[in-house]
């Protein structure tokens, strides 16, 4: 088992609600999304985009692409997982 580390920080309610709502929207593409998974992905996504100079797009465009990306982040579900979700 791989050892994990915990990073904790405080958010105002408005920021937490924004993240929660975004994750809720992303879950429409894949139910495996949760706030922790989202924040792990955001940190990696931001660092890569920043290093590669990709942060030149307007916020609304990045957000739209980011939400659409949610549908491709996880590997495809197995037939068993799909049947379980349909119930």
PDB file with one MODEL, atoms N, CA, C and O in Angstrom:
MODEL        1
ATOM      1  N   UNK A   1       0.844  -1.187   0.000  1.00  0.00           N
ATOM      2  CA  UNK A   1       0.000   0.000   0.000  1.00  0.00           C
ATOM      3  C   UNK A   1       0.887   1.249   0.000  1.00  0.00           C
ATOM      4  O   UNK A   1       1.861   1.332   0.749  1.00  0.00           O
ATOM      5  N   UNK A   2       0.549   2.182  -0.821  1.00  0.00           N
ATOM      6  CA  UNK A   2       1.322   3.415  -0.934  1.00  0.00           C
ATOM      7  C   UNK A   2       0.948   4.365   0.207  1.00  0.00           C
ATOM      8  O   UNK A   2      -0.230   4.568   0.501  1.00  0.00           O
ATOM      9  N   UNK A   3       1.957   4.935   0.834  1.00  0.00           N
ATOM     10  CA  UNK A   3       1.715   5.885   1.910  1.00  0.00           C
ATOM     11  C   UNK A   3       1.214   7.199   1.322  1.00  0.00           C
ATOM     12  O   UNK A   3       1.713   7.650   0.290  1.00  0.00           O
ATOM     13  N   UNK A   4       0.242   7.806   1.964  1.00  0.00           N
ATOM     14  CA  UNK A   4      -0.295   9.081   1.495  1.00  0.00           C
ATOM     15  C   UNK A   4      -0.054  10.152   2.546  1.00  0.00           C
ATOM     16  O   UNK A   4       0.178   9.855   3.718  1.00  0.00           O
ATOM     17  N   UNK A   5      -0.112  11.360   2.121  1.00  0.00           N
ATOM     18  CA  UNK A   5       0.037  12.525   3.000  1.00  0.00           C
ATOM     19  C   UNK A   5      -1.243  13.338   2.937  1.00  0.00           C
ATOM     20  O   UNK A   5      -1.972  13.297   1.945  1.00  0.00           O
ATOM     21  N   UNK A   6      -1.505  14.070   3.995  1.00  0.00           N
ATOM     22  CA  UNK A   6      -2.700  14.903   4.060  1.00  0.00           C
ATOM     23  C   UNK A   6      -2.266  16.364   4.060  1.00  0.00           C
ATOM     24  O   UNK A   6      -1.388  16.765   4.823  1.00  0.00           O
ATOM     25  N   UNK A   7      -2.888  17.144   3.200  1.00  0.00           N
ATOM     26  CA  UNK A   7      -2.706  18.595   3.179  1.00  0.00           C
ATOM     27  C   UNK A   7      -4.057  19.192   3.526  1.00  0.00           C
ATOM     28  O   UNK A   7      -5.054  18.904   2.863  1.00  0.00           O
ATOM     29  N   UNK A   8      -4.097  20.009   4.544  1.00  0.00           N
ATOM     30  CA  UNK A   8      -5.357  20.629   4.958  1.00  0.00           C
ATOM     31  C   UNK A   8      -5.223  22.144   4.880  1.00  0.00           C
ATOM     32  O   UNK A   8      -4.175  22.708   5.195  1.00  0.00           O
ATOM     33  N   UNK A   9      -6.294  22.782   4.458  1.00  0.00           N
ATOM     34  CA  UNK A   9      -6.334  24.241   4.486  1.00  0.00           C
ATOM     35  C   UNK A   9      -7.779  24.681   4.610  1.00  0.00           C
ATOM     36  O   UNK A   9      -8.700  23.932   4.286  1.00  0.00           O
ATOM     37  N   UNK A  10      -7.962  25.873   5.070  1.00  0.00           N
ATOM     38  CA  UNK A  10      -9.307  26.400   5.301  1.00  0.00           C
ATOM     39  C   UNK A  10      -9.792  27.191   4.094  1.00  0.00           C
ATOM     40  O   UNK A  10      -9.018  27.852   3.401  1.00  0.00           O
ATOM     41  N   UNK A  11     -11.101  27.102   3.865  1.00  0.00           N
ATOM     42  CA  UNK A  11     -11.752  27.853   2.800  1.00  0.00           C
ATOM     43  C   UNK A  11     -12.955  28.575   3.364  1.00  0.00           C
ATOM     44  O   UNK A  11     -13.612  28.090   4.285  1.00  0.00           O
ATOM     45  N   UNK A  12     -13.233  29.727   2.811  1.00  0.00           N
ATOM     46  CA  UNK A  12     -14.487  30.401   3.148  1.00  0.00           C
ATOM     47  C   UNK A  12     -15.625  29.603   2.536  1.00  0.00           C
ATOM     48  O   UNK A  12     -15.419  28.852   1.582  1.00  0.00           O
ATOM     49  N   UNK A  13     -16.809  29.761   3.075  1.00  0.00           N
ATOM     50  CA  UNK A  13     -17.969  29.021   2.579  1.00  0.00           C
ATOM     51  C   UNK A  13     -18.196  29.228   1.084  1.00  0.00           C
ATOM     52  O   UNK A  13     -18.559  28.286   0.379  1.00  0.00           O
ATOM     53  N   UNK A  14     -17.988  30.437   0.597  1.00  0.00           N
ATOM     54  CA  UNK A  14     -18.248  30.697  -0.819  1.00  0.00           C
ATOM     55  C   UNK A  14     -17.312  29.883  -1.712  1.00  0.00           C
ATOM     56  O   UNK A  14     -17.744  29.364  -2.742  1.00  0.00           O
ATOM     57  N   UNK A  15     -16.037  29.764  -1.333  1.00  0.00           N
ATOM     58  CA  UNK A  15     -15.092  28.983  -2.129  1.00  0.00           C
ATOM     59  C   UNK A  15     -15.409  27.497  -2.021  1.00  0.00           C
ATOM     60  O   UNK A  15     -15.366  26.778  -3.019  1.00  0.00           O
ATOM     61  N   UNK A  16     -15.727  27.036  -0.815  1.00  0.00           N
ATOM     62  CA  UNK A  16     -16.091  25.627  -0.647  1.00  0.00           C
ATOM     63  C   UNK A  16     -17.327  25.286  -1.479  1.00  0.00           C
ATOM     64  O   UNK A  16     -17.360  24.259  -2.157  1.00  0.00           O
ATOM     65  N   UNK A  17     -18.333  26.143  -1.425  1.00  0.00           N
ATOM     66  CA  UNK A  17     -19.560  25.908  -2.203  1.00  0.00           C
ATOM     67  C   UNK A  17     -19.271  25.904  -3.701  1.00  0.00           C
ATOM     68  O   UNK A  17     -19.852  25.113  -4.444  1.00  0.00           O
ATOM     69  N   UNK A  18     -18.380  26.779  -4.144  1.00  0.00           N
ATOM     70  CA  UNK A  18     -18.003  26.819  -5.550  1.00  0.00           C
ATOM     71  C   UNK A  18     -17.372  25.489  -5.962  1.00  0.00           C
ATOM     72  O   UNK A  18     -17.733  24.917  -6.990  1.00  0.00           O
ATOM     73  N   UNK A  19     -16.426  25.001  -5.152  1.00  0.00           N
ATOM     74  CA  UNK A  19     -15.768  23.725  -5.456  1.00  0.00           C
ATOM     75  C   UNK A  19     -16.771  22.585  -5.412  1.00  0.00           C
ATOM     76  O   UNK A  19     -16.783  21.735  -6.301  1.00  0.00           O
ATOM     77  N   UNK A  20     -17.610  22.560  -4.388  1.00  0.00           N
ATOM     78  CA  UNK A  20     -18.624  21.508  -4.268  1.00  0.00           C
ATOM     79  C   UNK A  20     -19.545  21.498  -5.477  1.00  0.00           C
ATOM     80  O   UNK A  20     -19.850  20.435  -6.016  1.00  0.00           O
ATOM     81  N   UNK A  21     -19.989  22.673  -5.907  1.00  0.00           N
ATOM     82  CA  UNK A  21     -20.879  22.758  -7.065  1.00  0.00           C
ATOM     83  C   UNK A  21     -20.177  22.308  -8.349  1.00  0.00           C
ATOM     84  O   UNK A  21     -20.785  21.650  -9.192  1.00  0.00           O
ATOM     85  N   UNK A  22     -18.908  22.661  -8.495  1.00  0.00           N
ATOM     86  CA  UNK A  22     -18.143  22.249  -9.670  1.00  0.00           C
ATOM     87  C   UNK A  22     -17.976  20.731  -9.686  1.00  0.00           C
ATOM     88  O   UNK A  22     -18.126  20.101 -10.733  1.00  0.00           O
ATOM     89  N   UNK A  23     -17.668  20.146  -8.537  1.00  0.00           N
ATOM     90  CA  UNK A  23     -17.531  18.687  -8.448  1.00  0.00           C
ATOM     91  C   UNK A  23     -18.871  18.015  -8.741  1.00  0.00           C
ATOM     92  O   UNK A  23     -18.912  16.981  -9.407  1.00  0.00           O
ATOM     93  N   UNK A  24     -19.943  18.585  -8.257  1.00  0.00           N
ATOM     94  CA  UNK A  24     -21.276  18.041  -8.539  1.00  0.00           C
ATOM     95  C   UNK A  24     -21.531  18.023 -10.041  1.00  0.00           C
ATOM     96  O   UNK A  24     -22.069  17.052 -10.572  1.00  0.00           O
ATOM     97  N   UNK A  25     -21.145  19.093 -10.719  1.00  0.00           N
ATOM     98  CA  UNK A  25     -21.304  19.162 -12.173  1.00  0.00           C
ATOM     99  C   UNK A  25     -20.411  18.125 -12.869  1.00  0.00           C
ATOM    100  O   UNK A  25     -20.821  17.500 -13.848  1.00  0.00           O
ATOM    101  N   UNK A  26     -19.195  17.953 -12.355  1.00  0.00           N
ATOM    102  CA  UNK A  26     -18.271  16.984 -12.938  1.00  0.00           C
ATOM    103  C   UNK A  26     -18.751  15.547 -12.724  1.00  0.00           C
ATOM    104  O   UNK A  26     -18.466  14.672 -13.542  1.00  0.00           O
ATOM    105  N   UNK A  27     -19.471  15.299 -11.640  1.00  0.00           N
ATOM    106  CA  UNK A  27     -19.993  13.957 -11.353  1.00  0.00           C
ATOM    107  C   UNK A  27     -21.043  13.536 -12.377  1.00  0.00           C
ATOM    108  O   UNK A  27     -21.345  12.348 -12.494  1.00  0.00           O
ATOM    109  N   UNK A  28     -21.596  14.477 -13.110  1.00  0.00           N
ATOM    110  CA  UNK A  28     -22.536  14.119 -14.177  1.00  0.00           C
ATOM    111  C   UNK A  28     -21.815  13.315 -15.259  1.00  0.00           C
ATOM    112  O   UNK A  28     -22.431  12.499 -15.945  1.00  0.00           O
ATOM    113  N   UNK A  29     -20.517  13.546 -15.410  1.00  0.00           N
ATOM    114  CA  UNK A  29     -19.700  12.811 -16.378  1.00  0.00           C
ATOM    115  C   UNK A  29     -19.197  11.500 -15.793  1.00  0.00           C
ATOM    116  O   UNK A  29     -19.115  10.489 -16.491  1.00  0.00           O
ATOM    117  N   UNK A  30     -18.857  11.523 -14.488  1.00  0.00           N
ATOM    118  CA  UNK A  30     -18.312  10.324 -13.850  1.00  0.00           C
ATOM    119  C   UNK A  30     -18.522  10.422 -12.346  1.00  0.00           C
ATOM    120  O   UNK A  30     -18.089  11.386 -11.714  1.00  0.00           O
ATOM    121  N   UNK A  31     -19.187   9.423 -11.774  1.00  0.00           N
ATOM    122  CA  UNK A  31     -19.531   9.421 -10.359  1.00  0.00           C
ATOM    123  C   UNK A  31     -18.330   9.283  -9.429  1.00  0.00           C
ATOM    124  O   UNK A  31     -18.475   9.465  -8.220  1.00  0.00           O
ATOM    125  N   UNK A  32     -17.162   8.969  -9.954  1.00  0.00           N
ATOM    126  CA  UNK A  32     -15.986   8.801  -9.097  1.00  0.00           C
ATOM    127  C   UNK A  32     -15.399  10.117  -8.611  1.00  0.00           C
ATOM    128  O   UNK A  32     -14.522  10.118  -7.747  1.00  0.00           O
ATOM    129  N   UNK A  33     -15.868  11.238  -9.150  1.00  0.00           N
ATOM    130  CA  UNK A  33     -15.350  12.529  -8.702  1.00  0.00           C
ATOM    131  C   UNK A  33     -15.803  12.807  -7.277  1.00  0.00           C
ATOM    132  O   UNK A  33     -16.950  12.546  -6.917  1.00  0.00           O
ATOM    133  N   UNK A  34     -14.898  13.333  -6.478  1.00  0.00           N
ATOM    134  CA  UNK A  34     -15.212  13.862  -5.153  1.00  0.00           C
ATOM    135  C   UNK A  34     -14.278  15.043  -4.918  1.00  0.00           C
ATOM    136  O   UNK A  34     -13.389  15.301  -5.731  1.00  0.00           O
ATOM    137  N   UNK A  35     -14.467  15.748  -3.835  1.00  0.00           N
ATOM    138  CA  UNK A  35     -13.694  16.972  -3.614  1.00  0.00           C
ATOM    139  C   UNK A  35     -12.204  16.665  -3.488  1.00  0.00           C
ATOM    140  O   UNK A  35     -11.382  17.404  -4.030  1.00  0.00           O
ATOM    141  N   UNK A  36     -11.841  15.605  -2.791  1.00  0.00           N
ATOM    142  CA  UNK A  36     -10.417  15.275  -2.645  1.00  0.00           C
ATOM    143  C   UNK A  36      -9.767  14.961  -3.988  1.00  0.00           C
ATOM    144  O   UNK A  36      -8.685  15.462  -4.294  1.00  0.00           O
ATOM    145  N   UNK A  37     -10.436  14.125  -4.790  1.00  0.00           N
ATOM    146  CA  UNK A  37      -9.898  13.792  -6.110  1.00  0.00           C
ATOM    147  C   UNK A  37      -9.790  15.042  -6.974  1.00  0.00           C
ATOM    148  O   UNK A  37      -8.812  15.222  -7.699  1.00  0.00           O
ATOM    149  N   UNK A  38     -10.786  15.893  -6.893  1.00  0.00           N
ATOM    150  CA  UNK A  38     -10.788  17.146  -7.642  1.00  0.00           C
ATOM    151  C   UNK A  38      -9.585  18.010  -7.261  1.00  0.00           C
ATOM    152  O   UNK A  38      -8.887  18.523  -8.135  1.00  0.00           O
ATOM    153  N   UNK A  39      -9.342  18.172  -5.961  1.00  0.00           N
ATOM    154  CA  UNK A  39      -8.240  19.028  -5.521  1.00  0.00           C
ATOM    155  C   UNK A  39      -6.883  18.440  -5.898  1.00  0.00           C
ATOM    156  O   UNK A  39      -5.965  19.187  -6.234  1.00  0.00           O
ATOM    157  N   UNK A  40      -6.740  17.118  -5.851  1.00  0.00           N
ATOM    158  CA  UNK A  40      -5.490  16.495  -6.294  1.00  0.00           C
ATOM    159  C   UNK A  40      -5.254  16.793  -7.772  1.00  0.00           C
ATOM    160  O   UNK A  40      -4.144  17.137  -8.178  1.00  0.00           O
ATOM    161  N   UNK A  41      -6.296  16.657  -8.557  1.00  0.00           N
ATOM    162  CA  UNK A  41      -6.169  16.894  -9.993  1.00  0.00           C
ATOM    163  C   UNK A  41      -5.909  18.377 -10.280  1.00  0.00           C
ATOM    164  O   UNK A  41      -5.123  18.700 -11.171  1.00  0.00           O
ATOM    165  N   UNK A  42      -6.549  19.269  -9.547  1.00  0.00           N
ATOM    166  CA  UNK A  42      -6.368  20.706  -9.765  1.00  0.00           C
ATOM    167  C   UNK A  42      -4.922  21.111  -9.517  1.00  0.00           C
ATOM    168  O   UNK A  42      -4.353  21.886 -10.286  1.00  0.00           O
ATOM    169  N   UNK A  43      -4.333  20.599  -8.463  1.00  0.00           N
ATOM    170  CA  UNK A  43      -2.946  20.956  -8.160  1.00  0.00           C
ATOM    171  C   UNK A  43      -2.025  20.526  -9.299  1.00  0.00           C
ATOM    172  O   UNK A  43      -1.200  21.310  -9.769  1.00  0.00           O
ATOM    173  N   UNK A  44      -2.170  19.286  -9.735  1.00  0.00           N
ATOM    174  CA  UNK A  44      -1.341  18.812 -10.849  1.00  0.00           C
ATOM    175  C   UNK A  44      -1.617  19.564 -12.130  1.00  0.00           C
ATOM    176  O   UNK A  44      -0.690  19.929 -12.852  1.00  0.00           O
ATOM    177  N   UNK A  45      -2.898  19.801 -12.421  1.00  0.00           N
ATOM    178  CA  UNK A  45      -3.296  20.507 -13.641  1.00  0.00           C
ATOM    179  C   UNK A  45      -2.721  21.926 -13.646  1.00  0.00           C
ATOM    180  O   UNK A  45      -2.168  22.377 -14.649  1.00  0.00           O
ATOM    181  N   UNK A  46      -2.857  22.616 -12.528  1.00  0.00           N
ATOM    182  CA  UNK A  46      -2.367  23.980 -12.441  1.00  0.00           C
ATOM    183  C   UNK A  46      -0.854  24.030 -12.639  1.00  0.00           C
ATOM    184  O   UNK A  46      -0.355  24.844 -13.417  1.00  0.00           O
ATOM    185  N   UNK A  47      -0.125  23.164 -11.939  1.00  0.00           N
ATOM    186  CA  UNK A  47       1.333  23.178 -12.056  1.00  0.00           C
ATOM    187  C   UNK A  47       1.791  22.915 -13.481  1.00  0.00           C
ATOM    188  O   UNK A  47       2.689  23.591 -13.982  1.00  0.00           O
ATOM    189  N   UNK A  48       1.181  21.940 -14.133  1.00  0.00           N
ATOM    190  CA  UNK A  48       1.560  21.649 -15.515  1.00  0.00           C
ATOM    191  C   UNK A  48       1.209  22.807 -16.436  1.00  0.00           C
ATOM    192  O   UNK A  48       2.024  23.203 -17.269  1.00  0.00           O
ATOM    193  N   UNK A  49       0.003  23.357 -16.297  1.00  0.00           N
ATOM    194  CA  UNK A  49      -0.418  24.467 -17.159  1.00  0.00           C
ATOM    195  C   UNK A  49       0.463  25.693 -16.946  1.00  0.00           C
ATOM    196  O   UNK A  49       0.846  26.368 -17.901  1.00  0.00           O
ATOM    197  N   UNK A  50       0.776  25.970 -15.699  1.00  0.00           N
ATOM    198  CA  UNK A  50       1.610  27.129 -15.401  1.00  0.00           C
ATOM    199  C   UNK A  50       3.007  26.967 -16.000  1.00  0.00           C
ATOM    200  O   UNK A  50       3.534  27.883 -16.632  1.00  0.00           O
ATOM    201  N   UNK A  51       3.589  25.808 -15.796  1.00  0.00           N
ATOM    202  CA  UNK A  51       4.944  25.554 -16.303  1.00  0.00           C
ATOM    203  C   UNK A  51       4.974  25.616 -17.829  1.00  0.00           C
ATOM    204  O   UNK A  51       5.944  26.101 -18.411  1.00  0.00           O
ATOM    205  N   UNK A  52       3.918  25.128 -18.477  1.00  0.00           N
ATOM    206  CA  UNK A  52       3.872  25.099 -19.940  1.00  0.00           C
ATOM    207  C   UNK A  52       3.332  26.386 -20.560  1.00  0.00           C
ATOM    208  O   UNK A  52       3.233  26.476 -21.784  1.00  0.00           O
ATOM    209  N   UNK A  53       2.980  27.380 -19.749  1.00  0.00           N
ATOM    210  CA  UNK A  53       2.504  28.656 -20.259  1.00  0.00           C
ATOM    211  C   UNK A  53       1.101  28.619 -20.839  1.00  0.00           C
ATOM    212  O   UNK A  53       0.775  29.416 -21.719  1.00  0.00           O
ATOM    213  N   UNK A  54       0.263  27.704 -20.358  1.00  0.00           N
ATOM    214  CA  UNK A  54      -1.097  27.551 -20.884  1.00  0.00           C
ATOM    215  C   UNK A  54      -2.132  28.429 -20.185  1.00  0.00           C
ATOM    216  O   UNK A  54      -3.314  28.347 -20.519  1.00  0.00           O
ATOM    217  N   UNK A  55      -1.743  29.242 -19.258  1.00  0.00           N
ATOM    218  CA  UNK A  55      -2.709  30.046 -18.507  1.00  0.00           C
ATOM    219  C   UNK A  55      -2.971  31.393 -19.176  1.00  0.00           C
ATOM    220  O   UNK A  55      -3.042  32.423 -18.504  1.00  0.00           O
ATOM    221  N   UNK A  56      -3.113  31.382 -20.489  1.00  0.00           N
ATOM    222  CA  UNK A  56      -3.363  32.594 -21.249  1.00  0.00           C
ATOM    223  C   UNK A  56      -4.811  32.690 -21.716  1.00  0.00           C
ATOM    224  O   UNK A  56      -5.217  33.709 -22.274  1.00  0.00           O
ATOM    225  N   UNK A  57      -5.583  31.643 -21.494  1.00  0.00           N
ATOM    226  CA  UNK A  57      -6.984  31.618 -21.927  1.00  0.00           C
ATOM    227  C   UNK A  57      -7.860  32.318 -20.894  1.00  0.00           C
ATOM    228  O   UNK A  57      -7.499  32.367 -19.718  1.00  0.00           O
ATOM    229  N   UNK A  58      -9.014  32.867 -21.312  1.00  0.00           N
ATOM    230  CA  UNK A  58      -9.924  33.472 -20.344  1.00  0.00           C
ATOM    231  C   UNK A  58     -10.504  32.401 -19.413  1.00  0.00           C
ATOM    232  O   UNK A  58     -10.642  31.235 -19.783  1.00  0.00           O
ATOM    233  N   UNK A  59     -10.835  32.835 -18.202  1.00  0.00           N
ATOM    234  CA  UNK A  59     -11.322  31.925 -17.167  1.00  0.00           C
ATOM    235  C   UNK A  59     -12.481  31.066 -17.646  1.00  0.00           C
ATOM    236  O   UNK A  59     -12.462  29.853 -17.439  1.00  0.00           O
ATOM    237  N   UNK A  60     -13.488  31.655 -18.281  1.00  0.00           N
ATOM    238  CA  UNK A  60     -14.681  30.893 -18.685  1.00  0.00           C
ATOM    239  C   UNK A  60     -14.319  29.771 -19.648  1.00  0.00           C
ATOM    240  O   UNK A  60     -14.919  28.697 -19.605  1.00  0.00           O
ATOM    241  N   UNK A  61     -13.332  30.016 -20.525  1.00  0.00           N
ATOM    242  CA  UNK A  61     -12.917  28.999 -21.491  1.00  0.00           C
ATOM    243  C   UNK A  61     -12.195  27.848 -20.786  1.00  0.00           C
ATOM    244  O   UNK A  61     -12.440  26.679 -21.085  1.00  0.00           O
ATOM    245  N   UNK A  62     -11.313  28.184 -19.858  1.00  0.00           N
ATOM    246  CA  UNK A  62     -10.618  27.149 -19.102  1.00  0.00           C
ATOM    247  C   UNK A  62     -11.613  26.322 -18.303  1.00  0.00           C
ATOM    248  O   UNK A  62     -11.498  25.097 -18.248  1.00  0.00           O
ATOM    249  N   UNK A  63     -12.592  26.981 -17.681  1.00  0.00           N
ATOM    250  CA  UNK A  63     -13.583  26.263 -16.874  1.00  0.00           C
ATOM    251  C   UNK A  63     -14.380  25.289 -17.746  1.00  0.00           C
ATOM    252  O   UNK A  63     -14.597  24.140 -17.361  1.00  0.00           O
ATOM    253  N   UNK A  64     -14.809  25.745 -18.905  1.00  0.00           N
ATOM    254  CA  UNK A  64     -15.575  24.891 -19.821  1.00  0.00           C
ATOM    255  C   UNK A  64     -14.756  23.665 -20.240  1.00  0.00           C
ATOM    256  O   UNK A  64     -15.259  22.541 -20.220  1.00  0.00           O
ATOM    257  N   UNK A  65     -13.516  23.884 -20.613  1.00  0.00           N
ATOM    258  CA  UNK A  65     -12.646  22.780 -21.010  1.00  0.00           C
ATOM    259  C   UNK A  65     -12.371  21.850 -19.829  1.00  0.00           C
ATOM    260  O   UNK A  65     -12.299  20.632 -19.988  1.00  0.00           O
ATOM    261  N   UNK A  66     -12.221  22.430 -18.669  1.00  0.00           N
ATOM    262  CA  UNK A  66     -11.939  21.651 -17.467  1.00  0.00           C
ATOM    263  C   UNK A  66     -13.100  20.725 -17.112  1.00  0.00           C
ATOM    264  O   UNK A  66     -12.883  19.556 -16.791  1.00  0.00           O
ATOM    265  N   UNK A  67     -14.314  21.230 -17.165  1.00  0.00           N
ATOM    266  CA  UNK A  67     -15.482  20.401 -16.864  1.00  0.00           C
ATOM    267  C   UNK A  67     -15.617  19.292 -17.904  1.00  0.00           C
ATOM    268  O   UNK A  67     -15.932  18.155 -17.552  1.00  0.00           O
ATOM    269  N   UNK A  68     -15.387  19.599 -19.155  1.00  0.00           N
ATOM    270  CA  UNK A  68     -15.451  18.568 -20.195  1.00  0.00           C
ATOM    271  C   UNK A  68     -14.357  17.525 -20.000  1.00  0.00           C
ATOM    272  O   UNK A  68     -14.556  16.346 -20.293  1.00  0.00           O
ATOM    273  N   UNK A  69     -13.219  17.954 -19.514  1.00  0.00           N
ATOM    274  CA  UNK A  69     -12.115  17.039 -19.240  1.00  0.00           C
ATOM    275  C   UNK A  69     -12.493  16.020 -18.170  1.00  0.00           C
ATOM    276  O   UNK A  69     -11.963  14.909 -18.155  1.00  0.00           O
ATOM    277  N   UNK A  70     -13.393  16.388 -17.287  1.00  0.00           N
ATOM    278  CA  UNK A  70     -13.811  15.489 -16.208  1.00  0.00           C
ATOM    279  C   UNK A  70     -14.307  14.158 -16.748  1.00  0.00           C
ATOM    280  O   UNK A  70     -14.142  13.125 -16.099  1.00  0.00           O
ATOM    281  N   UNK A  71     -14.909  14.174 -17.920  1.00  0.00           N
ATOM    282  CA  UNK A  71     -15.421  12.949 -18.515  1.00  0.00           C
ATOM    283  C   UNK A  71     -14.336  12.031 -19.050  1.00  0.00           C
ATOM    284  O   UNK A  71     -14.615  10.880 -19.388  1.00  0.00           O
ATOM    285  N   UNK A  72     -13.100  12.518 -19.133  1.00  0.00           N
ATOM    286  CA  UNK A  72     -12.014  11.702 -19.676  1.00  0.00           C
ATOM    287  C   UNK A  72     -10.933  11.401 -18.647  1.00  0.00           C
ATOM    288  O   UNK A  72      -9.974  10.696 -18.961  1.00  0.00           O
ATOM    289  N   UNK A  73     -11.060  11.912 -17.436  1.00  0.00           N
ATOM    290  CA  UNK A  73     -10.003  11.788 -16.434  1.00  0.00           C
ATOM    291  C   UNK A  73      -9.818  10.352 -15.948  1.00  0.00           C
ATOM    292  O   UNK A  73      -8.687   9.879 -15.837  1.00  0.00           O
ATOM    293  N   UNK A  74     -10.910   9.661 -15.660  1.00  0.00           N
ATOM    294  CA  UNK A  74     -10.838   8.293 -15.162  1.00  0.00           C
ATOM    295  C   UNK A  74     -10.856   7.307 -16.328  1.00  0.00           C
ATOM    296  O   UNK A  74     -11.397   7.615 -17.390  1.00  0.00           O
ATOM    297  N   UNK A  75     -10.272   6.123 -16.139  1.00  0.00           N
ATOM    298  CA  UNK A  75     -10.371   5.098 -17.184  1.00  0.00           C
ATOM    299  C   UNK A  75     -11.818   4.643 -17.328  1.00  0.00           C
ATOM    300  O   UNK A  75     -12.608   4.827 -16.402  1.00  0.00           O
ATOM    301  N   UNK A  76     -12.184   4.055 -18.460  1.00  0.00           N
ATOM    302  CA  UNK A  76     -13.564   3.598 -18.654  1.00  0.00           C
ATOM    303  C   UNK A  76     -13.975   2.617 -17.558  1.00  0.00           C
ATOM    304  O   UNK A  76     -13.160   1.846 -17.052  1.00  0.00           O
ATOM    305  N   UNK A  77     -15.248   2.664 -17.209  1.00  0.00           N
ATOM    306  CA  UNK A  77     -15.787   1.772 -16.179  1.00  0.00           C
ATOM    307  C   UNK A  77     -15.931   0.361 -16.726  1.00  0.00           C
ATOM    308  O   UNK A  77     -16.116   0.152 -17.925  1.00  0.00           O
ATOM    309  N   UNK A  78     -15.840  -0.596 -15.818  1.00  0.00           N
ATOM    310  CA  UNK A  78     -16.091  -1.983 -16.200  1.00  0.00           C
ATOM    311  C   UNK A  78     -17.603  -2.178 -16.348  1.00  0.00           C
ATOM    312  O   UNK A  78     -18.385  -1.355 -15.870  1.00  0.00           O
ATOM    313  N   UNK A  79     -18.007  -3.245 -16.997  1.00  0.00           N
ATOM    314  CA  UNK A  79     -19.441  -3.533 -17.155  1.00  0.00           C
ATOM    315  C   UNK A  79     -20.116  -3.656 -15.800  1.00  0.00           C
ATOM    316  O   UNK A  79     -21.257  -3.221 -15.642  1.00  0.00           O
ATOM    317  N   UNK A  80     -19.438  -4.236 -14.819  1.00  0.00           N
ATOM    318  CA  UNK A  80     -19.999  -4.405 -13.479  1.00  0.00           C
ATOM    319  C   UNK A  80     -20.278  -3.051 -12.837  1.00  0.00           C
ATOM    320  O   UNK A  80     -21.332  -2.862 -12.229  1.00  0.00           O
ATOM    321  N   UNK A  81     -19.338  -2.098 -12.966  1.00  0.00           N
ATOM    322  CA  UNK A  81     -19.531  -0.760 -12.412  1.00  0.00           C
ATOM    323  C   UNK A  81     -20.674  -0.030 -13.093  1.00  0.00           C
ATOM    324  O   UNK A  81     -21.444   0.665 -12.431  1.00  0.00           O
ATOM    325  N   UNK A  82     -20.798  -0.179 -14.421  1.00  0.00           N
ATOM    326  CA  UNK A  82     -21.859   0.476 -15.161  1.00  0.00           C
ATOM    327  C   UNK A  82     -23.220  -0.046 -14.735  1.00  0.00           C
ATOM    328  O   UNK A  82     -24.150   0.741 -14.555  1.00  0.00           O
ATOM    329  N   UNK A  83     -23.358  -1.364 -14.569  1.00  0.00           N
ATOM    330  CA  UNK A  83     -24.633  -1.940 -14.152  1.00  0.00           C
ATOM    331  C   UNK A  83     -24.990  -1.496 -12.747  1.00  0.00           C
ATOM    332  O   UNK A  83     -26.159  -1.237 -12.461  1.00  0.00           O
ATOM    333  N   UNK A  84     -24.000  -1.403 -11.860  1.00  0.00           N
ATOM    334  CA  UNK A  84     -24.233  -0.960 -10.494  1.00  0.00           C
ATOM    335  C   UNK A  84     -24.751   0.470 -10.465  1.00  0.00           C
ATOM    336  O   UNK A  84     -25.662   0.785  -9.700  1.00  0.00           O
ATOM    337  N   UNK A  85     -24.172   1.341 -11.296  1.00  0.00           N
ATOM    338  CA  UNK A  85     -24.578   2.748 -11.352  1.00  0.00           C
ATOM    339  C   UNK A  85     -25.995   2.889 -11.908  1.00  0.00           C
ATOM    340  O   UNK A  85     -26.719   3.793 -11.492  1.00  0.00           O
ATOM    341  N   UNK A  86     -26.407   2.033 -12.824  1.00  0.00           N
ATOM    342  CA  UNK A  86     -27.728   2.126 -13.444  1.00  0.00           C
ATOM    343  C   UNK A  86     -28.847   1.802 -12.462  1.00  0.00           C
ATOM    344  O   UNK A  86     -29.979   2.246 -12.653  1.00  0.00           O
ATOM    345  N   UNK A  87     -28.548   1.034 -11.410  1.00  0.00           N
ATOM    346  CA  UNK A  87     -29.569   0.645 -10.434  1.00  0.00           C
ATOM    347  C   UNK A  87     -29.998   1.730  -9.543  1.00  0.00           C
ATOM    348  O   UNK A  87     -30.852   1.521  -8.681  1.00  0.00           O
TER     349      UNK A  87
ENDMDL
END
